[in-house]
Amino acid sequence: MKLGGNEYNRSELAGAFGDLGTLIPFVVGYITINGLAPDGVLVGFGLLAVATGLYFRTPLSVQPMKAIATVAVTHPQSITPGAIFVSAAVTGLFWLLMGITGAVSWLAALTSRPVVRGIILGLGLSFVLEGVNLMQRGALIAVPGALLTFALLGRPRLPAMLVLLGYGAVIAVALDATLVHDLRKLAPAFRLPGLHLPVLSWADVMTGTLVLAIPQAALTLGNAVLATAEEHNSLFPHRRISVRLLALDHGLMNLAAAPLGGVPMCRGAGGMAGHVRFGARTGGALVILGVILLFVALFYADSVATLFRLFPVPVLGVILFFGGVELAASVNGEPYPRAERTVLVVTAGVALWNMGAAYLAGLLLYHANRNGYLRLD
């Protein structure tokens, strides 16, 4: 079915789940470790996924901001729900300002194409490595899942993602003796989400700003804005987007999500590659994903942890692995001169450690060579 420029079919349904490898672990962490309200987190992602699909009409991913999420779930003693709320609000204000003033466009003009492509390559490789790490936690589960996915990719009549998710659910039920019992106990309980405005302390404001929001900025610029715009426009030249639009988009989405109890969110070239790798070609995939998340938020908010047990970690690793391969492979074949290839490779290598540092390193190396301070030929 085609509606409003989006497709709604098996391929879009399969592609809707192409970014679960990053979505589920952080959502579970925010809810179970940081104590955020499940309905607020899921409603935030659900509404923004639906809005993304309807507005952009391409599979532009909606992801948790990884640097903020990593710090939050690994330091729950010092990262309170109030600090997470502040980080979303500060992040939203920052990117809204970057978009309104046009500062992000100036940064984009300063950034050479090899730097952006290096970030994309590094991001793809980091997804592959993280996927392998997750797969190693259950190789006997992951290897058959990966082989099954390889065999089914490119066969729209039997989408690889849907088969992989079914395989993962069967494995989860087989290995967890209590899962079937817990699933049978689930009962829908409709509950309208409300505003989640925490009482803030000065420590929350300082932590949310200095520890969470500011360190995330460079990563968001490199991956969620510059790399995403580059990759999106390469995949969907008929629906081109600008870095300024993405900056405004990041500002509005975080300012909208924060009072709902949502978490800091961003776009991502890797998430988009995952959606595309598993069949998404329009915004229909994001609309489908958003509707599913909203349904869970409205009827099964207290059962999120049980439902997510249907997605074994090694299977999430397989999803990440294939999304990373899709993204890294997109860099292949561009005819750069030797100096620019060096910039690309160095940027990609540093990106495996830190995306923000990779952006700065690639930028400095490119302009040092261009202005004669270094010879990379």
ROKOLZA-220979 format. One record per residue (C-alpha): residue number from 1; x, y, z. Coordinates in steps of 0.001 Angstrom, whole numbers. Layout:
N
<node resi="NUM" east="X" north="Y" up="Z"/>
...
//
This chain:
377
<node resi="1" east="0" north="0" up="0"/>
<node resi="2" east="1231" north="3477" up="-864"/>
<node resi="3" east="6" north="6480" up="1105"/>
<node resi="4" east="1355" north="10020" up="1248"/>
<node resi="5" east="4577" north="9104" up="-540"/>
<node resi="6" east="5326" north="6209" up="1842"/>
<node resi="7" east="5095" north="2486" up="1218"/>
<node resi="8" east="3534" north="141" up="3771"/>
<node resi="9" east="4474" north="-3443" up="2928"/>
<node resi="10" east="6573" north="-6380" up="4133"/>
<node resi="11" east="9848" north="-4742" up="3175"/>
<node resi="12" east="9044" north="-1583" up="5109"/>
<node resi="13" east="7889" north="-3676" up="8069"/>
<node resi="14" east="11187" north="-5574" up="8038"/>
<node resi="15" east="13209" north="-2387" up="7616"/>
<node resi="16" east="11417" north="-813" up="10565"/>
<node resi="17" east="13436" north="-3063" up="12895"/>
<node resi="18" east="16811" north="-2379" up="11275"/>
<node resi="19" east="18008" north="-139" up="14111"/>
<node resi="20" east="16970" north="-2293" up="17077"/>
<node resi="21" east="20614" north="-3063" up="17833"/>
<node resi="22" east="21140" north="454" up="19168"/>
<node resi="23" east="17589" north="1253" up="20262"/>
<node resi="24" east="16797" north="-1640" up="22592"/>
<node resi="25" east="19955" north="-1748" up="24778"/>
<node resi="26" east="19838" north="1965" up="25599"/>
<node resi="27" east="16056" north="2060" up="26110"/>
<node resi="28" east="16289" north="-892" up="28508"/>
<node resi="29" east="19181" north="814" up="30303"/>
<node resi="30" east="17345" north="4108" up="30701"/>
<node resi="31" east="14255" north="2344" up="32082"/>
<node resi="32" east="15774" north="-358" up="34286"/>
<node resi="33" east="18988" north="1349" up="35444"/>
<node resi="34" east="18176" north="5063" up="35454"/>
<node resi="35" east="14553" north="4604" up="36506"/>
<node resi="36" east="12919" north="6615" up="33720"/>
<node resi="37" east="9211" north="6073" up="33098"/>
<node resi="38" east="8747" north="3499" up="30294"/>
<node resi="39" east="5733" north="5287" up="28817"/>
<node resi="40" east="7634" north="8580" up="28541"/>
<node resi="41" east="10668" north="7038" up="26854"/>
<node resi="42" east="8629" north="4993" up="24383"/>
<node resi="43" east="6129" north="7752" up="23610"/>
<node resi="44" east="9023" north="10085" up="22800"/>
<node resi="45" east="10565" north="7625" up="20349"/>
<node resi="46" east="7188" north="6601" up="18937"/>
<node resi="47" east="5887" north="10098" up="18218"/>
<node resi="48" east="9172" north="11219" up="16680"/>
<node resi="49" east="9418" north="8090" up="14532"/>
<node resi="50" east="5915" north="8675" up="13143"/>
<node resi="51" east="6624" north="12372" up="12574"/>
<node resi="52" east="9927" north="11508" up="10861"/>
<node resi="53" east="8326" north="9062" up="8471"/>
<node resi="54" east="5485" north="11401" up="7557"/>
<node resi="55" east="7653" north="14507" up="7112"/>
<node resi="56" east="10886" north="13229" up="5540"/>
<node resi="57" east="9303" north="10209" up="3797"/>
<node resi="58" east="12652" north="8379" up="3999"/>
<node resi="59" east="13965" north="5888" up="6620"/>
<node resi="60" east="15802" north="8548" up="8624"/>
<node resi="61" east="16509" north="6864" up="11942"/>
<node resi="62" east="15561" north="8041" up="15422"/>
<node resi="63" east="18205" north="6974" up="17947"/>
<node resi="64" east="19270" north="7625" up="21526"/>
<node resi="65" east="22273" north="9958" up="21710"/>
<node resi="66" east="24972" north="7380" up="22372"/>
<node resi="67" east="27490" north="9387" up="24391"/>
<node resi="68" east="24807" north="10643" up="26774"/>
<node resi="69" east="23149" north="7230" up="27028"/>
<node resi="70" east="26438" north="5445" up="27698"/>
<node resi="71" east="27369" north="7792" up="30546"/>
<node resi="72" east="23843" north="7662" up="31969"/>
<node resi="73" east="23501" north="3877" up="32125"/>
<node resi="74" east="27063" north="3311" up="33381"/>
<node resi="75" east="26923" north="5971" up="36119"/>
<node resi="76" east="23391" north="5709" up="37556"/>
<node resi="77" east="24536" north="6908" up="40986"/>
<node resi="78" east="25398" north="10374" up="39659"/>
<node resi="79" east="23161" north="10644" up="36562"/>
<node resi="80" east="19631" north="11328" up="37784"/>
<node resi="81" east="16433" north="11582" up="35708"/>
<node resi="82" east="16704" north="15352" up="36272"/>
<node resi="83" east="20174" north="15439" up="34699"/>
<node resi="84" east="18910" north="13458" up="31699"/>
<node resi="85" east="16020" north="15906" up="31316"/>
<node resi="86" east="18441" north="18857" up="31415"/>
<node resi="87" east="20726" north="17223" up="28833"/>
<node resi="88" east="17805" north="16827" up="26408"/>
<node resi="89" east="16679" north="20431" up="26920"/>
<node resi="90" east="20193" north="21898" up="26601"/>
<node resi="91" east="20916" north="19754" up="23541"/>
<node resi="92" east="17672" north="20883" up="21943"/>
<node resi="93" east="18378" north="24562" up="22579"/>
<node resi="94" east="21951" north="24229" up="21274"/>
<node resi="95" east="20988" north="22632" up="17959"/>
<node resi="96" east="18034" north="24942" up="17486"/>
<node resi="97" east="20429" north="27864" up="17847"/>
<node resi="98" east="22941" north="26260" up="15475"/>
<node resi="99" east="20206" north="25901" up="12881"/>
<node resi="100" east="18617" north="29327" up="13305"/>
<node resi="101" east="21940" north="31179" up="13113"/>
<node resi="102" east="23255" north="29059" up="10253"/>
<node resi="103" east="26414" north="28213" up="12203"/>
<node resi="104" east="26028" north="24538" up="11339"/>
<node resi="105" east="26080" north="25407" up="7618"/>
<node resi="106" east="29372" north="27260" up="8138"/>
<node resi="107" east="30836" north="24182" up="9821"/>
<node resi="108" east="29596" north="21994" up="6980"/>
<node resi="109" east="31237" north="24257" up="4406"/>
<node resi="110" east="34500" north="24069" up="6362"/>
<node resi="111" east="34382" north="20276" up="6462"/>
<node resi="112" east="35845" north="18460" up="3470"/>
<node resi="113" east="34146" north="15458" up="1897"/>
<node resi="114" east="36963" north="12992" up="2833"/>
<node resi="115" east="36437" north="13883" up="6496"/>
<node resi="116" east="32711" north="13176" up="6273"/>
<node resi="117" east="33243" north="9936" up="4367"/>
<node resi="118" east="35881" north="8930" up="6906"/>
<node resi="119" east="33381" north="9428" up="9695"/>
<node resi="120" east="30878" north="7281" up="7799"/>
<node resi="121" east="33476" north="4533" up="7288"/>
<node resi="122" east="34552" north="4670" up="10931"/>
<node resi="123" east="30976" north="4580" up="12103"/>
<node resi="124" east="30235" north="1576" up="9896"/>
<node resi="125" east="33296" north="-273" up="11173"/>
<node resi="126" east="32418" north="561" up="14782"/>
<node resi="127" east="28952" north="-925" up="14221"/>
<node resi="128" east="30542" north="-4058" up="12770"/>
<node resi="129" east="32897" north="-4402" up="15757"/>
<node resi="130" east="30142" north="-3770" up="18291"/>
<node resi="131" east="27956" north="-6268" up="16467"/>
<node resi="132" east="30721" north="-8880" up="16638"/>
<node resi="133" east="31182" north="-8186" up="20360"/>
<node resi="134" east="27487" north="-8783" up="20987"/>
<node resi="135" east="27501" north="-11881" up="18774"/>
<node resi="136" east="30380" north="-13346" up="20798"/>
<node resi="137" east="28136" north="-13373" up="23858"/>
<node resi="138" east="26252" north="-16224" up="22206"/>
<node resi="139" east="28090" north="-17452" up="19122"/>
<node resi="140" east="25953" north="-20566" up="18806"/>
<node resi="141" east="22926" north="-18278" up="18479"/>
<node resi="142" east="24555" north="-15538" up="16400"/>
<node resi="143" east="26280" north="-17607" up="13701"/>
<node resi="144" east="23123" north="-19393" up="12459"/>
<node resi="145" east="21277" north="-16058" up="12632"/>
<node resi="146" east="23970" north="-14364" up="10535"/>
<node resi="147" east="24016" north="-17195" up="7981"/>
<node resi="148" east="20239" north="-17090" up="7763"/>
<node resi="149" east="20370" north="-13338" up="7188"/>
<node resi="150" east="23030" north="-13664" up="4470"/>
<node resi="151" east="20890" north="-16271" up="2704"/>
<node resi="152" east="17727" north="-14158" up="2770"/>
<node resi="153" east="19043" north="-10662" up="2058"/>
<node resi="154" east="17669" north="-9364" up="-1212"/>
<node resi="155" east="14631" north="-11656" up="-1143"/>
<node resi="156" east="11672" north="-9319" up="-561"/>
<node resi="157" east="9128" north="-12147" up="-467"/>
<node resi="158" east="10755" north="-13447" up="2709"/>
<node resi="159" east="12359" north="-10439" up="4432"/>
<node resi="160" east="15525" north="-11368" up="6306"/>
<node resi="161" east="14712" north="-9180" up="9313"/>
<node resi="162" east="11330" north="-10772" up="9971"/>
<node resi="163" east="12841" north="-14246" up="9807"/>
<node resi="164" east="15728" north="-13149" up="12054"/>
<node resi="165" east="13349" north="-11707" up="14644"/>
<node resi="166" east="11271" north="-14887" up="14572"/>
<node resi="167" east="14429" north="-16951" up="14980"/>
<node resi="168" east="15493" north="-14785" up="17928"/>
<node resi="169" east="12097" north="-15122" up="19609"/>
<node resi="170" east="12160" north="-18920" up="19286"/>
<node resi="171" east="15673" north="-19031" up="20750"/>
<node resi="172" east="14673" north="-16687" up="23601"/>
<node resi="173" east="11692" north="-18867" up="24519"/>
<node resi="174" east="13780" north="-22033" up="24297"/>
<node resi="175" east="16538" north="-20716" up="26566"/>
<node resi="176" east="14409" north="-18853" up="29112"/>
<node resi="177" east="12072" north="-21220" up="30904"/>
<node resi="178" east="10124" north="-18387" up="32530"/>
<node resi="179" east="9590" north="-16263" up="29422"/>
<node resi="180" east="6476" north="-18028" up="28131"/>
<node resi="181" east="4919" north="-17862" up="31590"/>
<node resi="182" east="5714" north="-14145" up="31865"/>
<node resi="183" east="4342" north="-13455" up="28380"/>
<node resi="184" east="1087" north="-15234" up="29212"/>
<node resi="185" east="649" north="-13014" up="32243"/>
<node resi="186" east="795" north="-9838" up="30143"/>
<node resi="187" east="-2474" north="-7944" up="30016"/>
<node resi="188" east="-3121" north="-4646" up="28223"/>
<node resi="189" east="-3720" north="-1680" up="30499"/>
<node resi="190" east="-4421" north="1555" up="28657"/>
<node resi="191" east="-2697" north="4547" up="30199"/>
<node resi="192" east="-2391" north="8004" up="28714"/>
<node resi="193" east="1103" north="9433" up="29040"/>
<node resi="194" east="1540" north="12643" up="30986"/>
<node resi="195" east="4239" north="15237" up="31341"/>
<node resi="196" east="7361" north="14115" up="33183"/>
<node resi="197" east="8914" north="17278" up="34609"/>
<node resi="198" east="11390" north="16301" up="37347"/>
<node resi="199" east="12296" north="18537" up="40259"/>
<node resi="200" east="15713" north="19907" up="39330"/>
<node resi="201" east="18649" north="20658" up="41565"/>
<node resi="202" east="21676" north="22781" up="40694"/>
<node resi="203" east="23688" north="19549" up="40493"/>
<node resi="204" east="21251" north="18226" up="37869"/>
<node resi="205" east="21696" north="21355" up="35767"/>
<node resi="206" east="25503" north="21211" up="35951"/>
<node resi="207" east="25692" north="17461" up="35329"/>
<node resi="208" east="23175" north="17525" up="32478"/>
<node resi="209" east="25008" north="20381" up="30786"/>
<node resi="210" east="28709" north="19741" up="31430"/>
<node resi="211" east="28846" north="15953" up="31754"/>
<node resi="212" east="26151" north="14910" up="29291"/>
<node resi="213" east="25176" north="17580" up="26739"/>
<node resi="214" east="28486" north="19280" up="25888"/>
<node resi="215" east="30572" north="16105" up="25285"/>
<node resi="216" east="27806" north="14827" up="22975"/>
<node resi="217" east="27893" north="17898" up="20690"/>
<node resi="218" east="30896" north="16928" up="18555"/>
<node resi="219" east="29610" north="13384" up="18097"/>
<node resi="220" east="26211" north="14700" up="17037"/>
<node resi="221" east="27798" north="17099" up="14544"/>
<node resi="222" east="29945" north="14416" up="12942"/>
<node resi="223" east="27531" north="11495" up="12876"/>
<node resi="224" east="23975" north="12742" up="13279"/>
<node resi="225" east="24257" north="15900" up="11175"/>
<node resi="226" east="27134" north="15868" up="8645"/>
<node resi="227" east="27420" north="12115" up="8028"/>
<node resi="228" east="23661" north="11580" up="8070"/>
<node resi="229" east="23036" north="14369" up="5549"/>
<node resi="230" east="25792" north="12979" up="3300"/>
<node resi="231" east="24547" north="9407" up="3458"/>
<node resi="232" east="20870" north="10368" up="3184"/>
<node resi="233" east="21402" north="12498" up="82"/>
<node resi="234" east="23469" north="9742" up="-1503"/>
<node resi="235" east="20728" north="7167" up="-919"/>
<node resi="236" east="17752" north="9453" up="-1597"/>
<node resi="237" east="18846" north="12217" up="-4015"/>
<node resi="238" east="15190" north="12968" up="-4787"/>
<node resi="239" east="14557" north="13855" up="-1110"/>
<node resi="240" east="17678" north="15879" up="-287"/>
<node resi="241" east="18066" north="17417" up="3159"/>
<node resi="242" east="20449" north="20104" up="4411"/>
<node resi="243" east="22606" north="20130" up="7531"/>
<node resi="244" east="20716" north="23219" up="8646"/>
<node resi="245" east="17424" north="21324" up="8471"/>
<node resi="246" east="18945" north="18497" up="10503"/>
<node resi="247" east="20211" north="20939" up="13140"/>
<node resi="248" east="16749" north="22459" up="13491"/>
<node resi="249" east="15302" north="18957" up="13507"/>
<node resi="250" east="17579" north="17917" up="16390"/>
<node resi="251" east="16622" north="21012" up="18319"/>
<node resi="252" east="12891" north="20536" up="17938"/>
<node resi="253" east="12874" north="16779" up="18572"/>
<node resi="254" east="14746" north="17087" up="21871"/>
<node resi="255" east="12728" north="20047" up="23104"/>
<node resi="256" east="9558" north="18101" up="22307"/>
<node resi="257" east="10747" north="14845" up="23892"/>
<node resi="258" east="12116" north="16257" up="27158"/>
<node resi="259" east="8792" north="17183" up="28833"/>
<node resi="260" east="7252" north="13866" up="27762"/>
<node resi="261" east="9888" north="12017" up="29739"/>
<node resi="262" east="11852" north="11175" up="26615"/>
<node resi="263" east="15612" north="10963" up="26370"/>
<node resi="264" east="18132" north="12851" up="24222"/>
<node resi="265" east="17644" north="11713" up="20622"/>
<node resi="266" east="19449" north="12122" up="17326"/>
<node resi="267" east="19598" north="10894" up="13776"/>
<node resi="268" east="22309" north="8493" up="12668"/>
<node resi="269" east="23867" north="7346" up="9418"/>
<node resi="270" east="24334" north="3878" up="10910"/>
<node resi="271" east="20717" north="3564" up="11969"/>
<node resi="272" east="19530" north="4667" up="8549"/>
<node resi="273" east="21852" north="2121" up="6924"/>
<node resi="274" east="20314" north="-562" up="9129"/>
<node resi="275" east="16796" north="369" up="8066"/>
<node resi="276" east="17839" north="344" up="4398"/>
<node resi="277" east="19841" north="-2900" up="4650"/>
<node resi="278" east="16760" north="-4761" up="5851"/>
<node resi="279" east="14338" north="-3391" up="3273"/>
<node resi="280" east="13195" north="145" up="4112"/>
<node resi="281" east="12973" north="2509" up="1167"/>
<node resi="282" east="10484" north="5113" up="2410"/>
<node resi="283" east="9337" north="6723" up="5627"/>
<node resi="284" east="6746" north="3983" up="5983"/>
<node resi="285" east="9266" north="1968" up="8003"/>
<node resi="286" east="9540" north="4742" up="10606"/>
<node resi="287" east="5764" north="5180" up="10766"/>
<node resi="288" east="5372" north="1430" up="11387"/>
<node resi="289" east="8075" north="1465" up="14072"/>
<node resi="290" east="6531" north="4522" up="15721"/>
<node resi="291" east="3055" north="2996" up="15820"/>
<node resi="292" east="4430" north="-179" up="17427"/>
<node resi="293" east="6319" north="1829" up="20070"/>
<node resi="294" east="3256" north="3956" up="20808"/>
<node resi="295" east="1082" north="845" up="21140"/>
<node resi="296" east="3521" north="-658" up="23648"/>
<node resi="297" east="3761" north="2665" up="25520"/>
<node resi="298" east="-7" north="3059" up="25785"/>
<node resi="299" east="-958" north="-540" up="26599"/>
<node resi="300" east="2116" north="-2405" up="27860"/>
<node resi="301" east="4386" north="230" up="29409"/>
<node resi="302" east="4953" north="-1829" up="32557"/>
<node resi="303" east="5836" north="-4913" up="30511"/>
<node resi="304" east="8628" north="-3463" up="28375"/>
<node resi="305" east="11375" north="-5465" up="30080"/>
<node resi="306" east="9484" north="-8719" up="29464"/>
<node resi="307" east="8759" north="-7938" up="25803"/>
<node resi="308" east="12368" north="-6979" up="25089"/>
<node resi="309" east="13500" north="-10393" up="26356"/>
<node resi="310" east="12254" north="-11696" up="22993"/>
<node resi="311" east="15321" north="-10058" up="21387"/>
<node resi="312" east="18450" north="-11999" up="22461"/>
<node resi="313" east="21641" north="-9949" up="22627"/>
<node resi="314" east="23461" north="-12057" up="19968"/>
<node resi="315" east="20591" north="-11422" up="17532"/>
<node resi="316" east="20848" north="-7680" up="18196"/>
<node resi="317" east="24531" north="-8092" up="17386"/>
<node resi="318" east="23654" north="-9604" up="14003"/>
<node resi="319" east="21438" north="-6585" up="13261"/>
<node resi="320" east="24227" north="-4172" up="14200"/>
<node resi="321" east="26744" north="-6120" up="12141"/>
<node resi="322" east="24734" north="-5946" up="8931"/>
<node resi="323" east="23889" north="-2281" up="9451"/>
<node resi="324" east="27594" north="-1549" up="9859"/>
<node resi="325" east="28505" north="-3489" up="6729"/>
<node resi="326" east="25897" north="-1554" up="4741"/>
<node resi="327" east="27260" north="1783" up="5975"/>
<node resi="328" east="30971" north="988" up="5564"/>
<node resi="329" east="30434" north="-440" up="2071"/>
<node resi="330" east="28811" north="2810" up="937"/>
<node resi="331" east="32218" north="4546" up="1083"/>
<node resi="332" east="33788" north="2190" up="-1466"/>
<node resi="333" east="34754" north="3316" up="-4945"/>
<node resi="334" east="35162" north="7095" up="-4662"/>
<node resi="335" east="38177" north="8318" up="-6701"/>
<node resi="336" east="40057" north="10377" up="-4094"/>
<node resi="337" east="43702" north="11402" up="-4608"/>
<node resi="338" east="46236" north="9866" up="-2224"/>
<node resi="339" east="46260" north="12779" up="228"/>
<node resi="340" east="42484" north="12743" up="607"/>
<node resi="341" east="42455" north="8957" up="968"/>
<node resi="342" east="44919" north="9380" up="3836"/>
<node resi="343" east="42615" north="11901" up="5491"/>
<node resi="344" east="39673" north="9528" up="5043"/>
<node resi="345" east="41504" north="6536" up="6555"/>
<node resi="346" east="42925" north="8510" up="9495"/>
<node resi="347" east="39488" north="9964" up="10224"/>
<node resi="348" east="37928" north="6496" up="10093"/>
<node resi="349" east="40600" north="5071" up="12391"/>
<node resi="350" east="40171" north="7765" up="15031"/>
<node resi="351" east="36388" north="7412" up="14714"/>
<node resi="352" east="36692" north="3883" up="16085"/>
<node resi="353" east="37801" north="5546" up="19324"/>
<node resi="354" east="35857" north="8815" up="19401"/>
<node resi="355" east="33668" north="10375" up="16713"/>
<node resi="356" east="34207" north="13958" up="17869"/>
<node resi="357" east="37976" north="13541" up="17975"/>
<node resi="358" east="37848" north="11962" up="14512"/>
<node resi="359" east="36074" north="15007" up="13124"/>
<node resi="360" east="38662" north="17394" up="14564"/>
<node resi="361" east="41614" north="15201" up="13534"/>
<node resi="362" east="40375" north="14827" up="9966"/>
<node resi="363" east="39615" north="18527" up="9671"/>
<node resi="364" east="43059" north="19571" up="10923"/>
<node resi="365" east="44853" north="17021" up="8741"/>
<node resi="366" east="42952" north="18021" up="5617"/>
<node resi="367" east="43564" north="21751" up="6001"/>
<node resi="368" east="47199" north="21261" up="7082"/>
<node resi="369" east="47843" north="19351" up="3848"/>
<node resi="370" east="45854" north="21814" up="1751"/>
<node resi="371" east="47787" north="24798" up="3139"/>
<node resi="372" east="51200" north="23175" up="2739"/>
<node resi="373" east="51983" north="22466" up="6400"/>
<node resi="374" east="52024" north="18713" up="5707"/>
<node resi="375" east="52729" north="16603" up="2625"/>
<node resi="376" east="50418" north="13622" up="2376"/>
<node resi="377" east="50937" north="12924" up="-1337"/>
//
